[in-house]
Amino acid sequence: MTYRCFDVSINEHIAHLVLKRGGEFNTMVPEFWRELPEIVKDIDEHARARVIVISSTGKHFSAGMDLSVFTSGQSAGTVVSSEERGRLRANLRTSVLHIQETFNVLERARMPVLIAIQGGCVGGAVDFASACDCRYATEDAFFVIQEINLGMTADVGTFPRLCHLMPEGMVKELAYAGRRMSARKALEMGLVNEIFPTQEAMMGHVMALAKEIAEKSPLAVYGSKVMINYARDHSTADGLDYIATWQAGMFNPETDMRESFVSKSEKRKPEFADLLPVRKGLGSI
């Protein structure tokens, strides 16, 4: 499959999505919002990989939403219509929820998503990065909640996620002033896991980490991702109750745990089965 915004490759259980419009700062044109969820859902539902890595090309990771999205006539704020205002606004809400799904799929994917950021990570790209499991950046990277500089409130996922990743006061400063936050500051604030002097060094680290994750039990990694995200959004008591329920259904010491112990005794790497493709409909029950 050929995409306008992405190159996609899968090797050694690692899916690598590369933003390829570097000459145009990888702005998020209308096709971006269709292609990303389509690619991620395909990888997830068919269990094509155990880890997803997202990187970019050119000077900047992404300059955010492309102006064509606002000027194509699709923006409800620019549409002149005789339709009743309440119904029109209700449709706008549905449209925003639909756009949010572009990044929600990263959070819901059964495998971890690692993102490698160079240069500018601006506007919608901050929403993009915040939906991933782990973030890495070059020393020259910077982050901007650009929406405030355009006269709007960020609405695709920045605030619900950033407030769990960074101190609330810093999120507010960035949101209200639209300032750049350097990679080093992002590291200090906990937004990124690590920073690197070059993109090459960053990609070496991220791909090595992806390989390490891909060698673990995909089911155990999936369960860990579900539990971490659930714990973020619920009380400790709720999280403990949910992990007990999850283990009651998914824990099977006769498979992956047994392979882990046996491979260690035989001094070899464990070999785990992939997750099963998602089967939809009543026939899958």
N, C-alpha and C positions, 0 to 999 in steps of 0.2 A: 504494500500500500504506500502511495506517495502522498505526503502532506505538504501543505504550504509552509507551515510554521515549524515542523519537527522532522528530524531524522531519528529513526528508531532502530535499535539493534538489540539482540538478545544473545548473550554468550555466557556460558558457565552459570546458568540460572540467574543472571543479572540483566535486567532490562535497562537500557541506557537511552533516555530521551534527551535530545539535544536541540535547543532552540537555534534555528539556522539562519535567521534573518538579521545577522549581525550588522550588516551595512545599513539597516533601518532601525538599529537599536532594539531589535526584537520587540517592537511595539505589539500590543495585543489587538490585532486586527479581528474582524468578525469571525474569520475561520478559526482563530485560536480557541475561541470559546466552545466551538464544536469539536475540534480535533483532540484537545487534551482529555476531556472526559471519555471520548470514544476510545482513545488509545489505552488509558488507564483501566477502563472497564473491561476491555478485551483481555488485557494482561491478567487482571484479577479474576475474572469469571472463568477463564480457561486455564488458570494456574500456569501461565507461560513462564513465570519467573518467581524467584524467591525474594528478590530485592529490586526496587526501582531506584535508579540514579537519574537525577535531572541536572543538566549543565547547559551552558550557553556558549555562544560564539561572539566575537567582536569586542568592542571596547566596553560595552555595558551588558549586564545580564538581561535587563529589560527596562525600557523607559515607561512601562505601564500601558494603560489603555490608549489605543490608537485613536486619533481624532475622528477617523472615519466612522467609528462606532457612535460618536455623538452627532455627526453631521449627516448620517445616512438616512435620516428620517425615522429611525427606529427609536430614538430617544423620546419618551413620552412627554418630556418637557418642551419639545419643539414641535410636537404634533398639533395642528389646528384641527379640531374636531367638533362636530355639533352634538356628539354623544354626551349623555348625562355625566356630570363630573364625578360622582361617587363611583360609578361603574368603570370609568376611565382610570381613576386612581386605584381601584381594586385590581385592574389589569396590570398597572404599573408595579404594584406589590408582587404580583405573581411573576412578572418579568425579572424583578430583582432576585426573588427566590430561585428562579431558574438559573440565573447567572451565578449565584452562590454555589450551585451544584457543581460547577466546573472545578472548584477547589475542594468541595466536600468529598468528592470521590477519592482524593488523595488520603484523606483522613480515614475513610471507610475501607480502603483497600486492605486486603488481608496480609499484605507484605509491607515491610518498612519502606519509606520513601526518603531518600537522602538527596539534598539539594546543594549544589556547589555554585557560589555566587561570585562573579567578578565585576568590578566597576559598579555602575548604578543599579540599584534595586529600588524602583520608583513606583509609587502609586499601587496599581493592581499587582505589581510584582511583590510587594510586601504582603498582600493577601495570599498570593501564591506561596511564598516562602513560609509563611506562618502556618499553613496547612500541612506542611511536610513534617516528618518525624524528627529529622536532624538537619541542621543548617551549618554550612562551612563557607568561609569567605576568604578572598585574597585581602592583603593589607590595604589595597587601594579601593576596596569596596565601600559603598555607603548606602544608607537606607533613608528614604523620604516618604512620609505619608503625604503624598502630593495633592490629594483631593482638596485639602483646605486651601491650597494655593489656587485652585480652580473654582472656589466658591461653593464647594459641596462637602458633604460628610461621607467619609469612607464607608461603604456599605456591602462589601463582598466578603468580609471575614476578618478584617484587620483587628477590630476592637474586641470581639469575643475571644479571639485567640491570643493576641498580644498581651492582654491583661493576665493571662496565665503564664506567659513566658518572661515578662519583664515587670519591674516595679510600676505600679499604677501611675505614680507621679511622672515618671519618664515617658510613659505612653501619652499622658495628657500634654506634656510639653511638646512632644513631636506632633501630636494631633492638632494642637491649637496654633502652633507657630509654623509648621511646615518646614522645620529645619532639617538639615542633613545630620544623620548620625553616622559617625565613622565606624569602620569595621572593629577597631580597637574598643570603642565605646560599646558597640553591640556585644562584643565578647565579655566586657565587664558587666553588662546588664543581663547577660544570660541568653540573649537572642541567638547567638551563634555558638557552636561548640568549640570551634578552633579557627584561627586565621593563619594564612600562609603567605610567604613572600611572592609567590608566583602562582599562576593558574595551573601550571604543570605540576608543581608540588602539591597543590590542593587536590587535583584530580588523582594523583598517585595515592594520596592518603584515602580519599573517598572510595576509590575503586578497591583498594586493599581492604577497607572496612566492609564494603559490600560483599566481597569474596568471603570474608570471615563470617558474616551473618548468614550467607548462603549455605555455609557448611553446617549450620545448626539445624535442629528439627524445625521444619516449616510450621508444624502445628504448634509447637511451643512458642515460636516467635509470634505467630498469629495471636495466640492466647495472651502473650505479654502485651502486645499492642492494644488489644481490646481492653485489658485490665487497666493499663495506664491511662487510656483515654476515658474510661468509665470512672476511675478514681478522681480524675481531674474535675469531672462534672457532678460528682456525688459526694456524700458524706463518707467518712471512714467506715461507719457501720454498714452503709449500703455497699461499699466496695468489698468489704469482707464477706458479706452475704452473697454477692454476685460471683466472687471467685470460688466460693464453695459450690455454688450451683454449676458453674462452668466446669470445675474439676470433676464433679459427679457425672457429667456427660462426656467430657473430652479426655480425661486422664486415663491412659492405658499403659501400665508399666511393662506389659508384655511386648510392646513394639519399640517405640523410640527410646525409652529409658533402658530397656534391655540392650538395644544396639549400642547405646552410649557406653555401657559398662563392658560389653563384650569387645568392642573396638579398642577400648583402652587397654584391656588385658592382652589383646592381640597386637598392640602397638601399631594401630592403623587408624586412618581417619574414618569416622562413622559414616554410614551411608543411609540416609533417611529418604523415605518416600515423599514425593511432592504432595501438595494439597490436591484434593480432587477438584475438577471443574465444577462450577456451580450449575446445578440442574434446577430449572425453574418449572413451575406448574405443578398440578396435582400428581402427575406421574412420577415426580421426584420424591414423594413422601413414602 
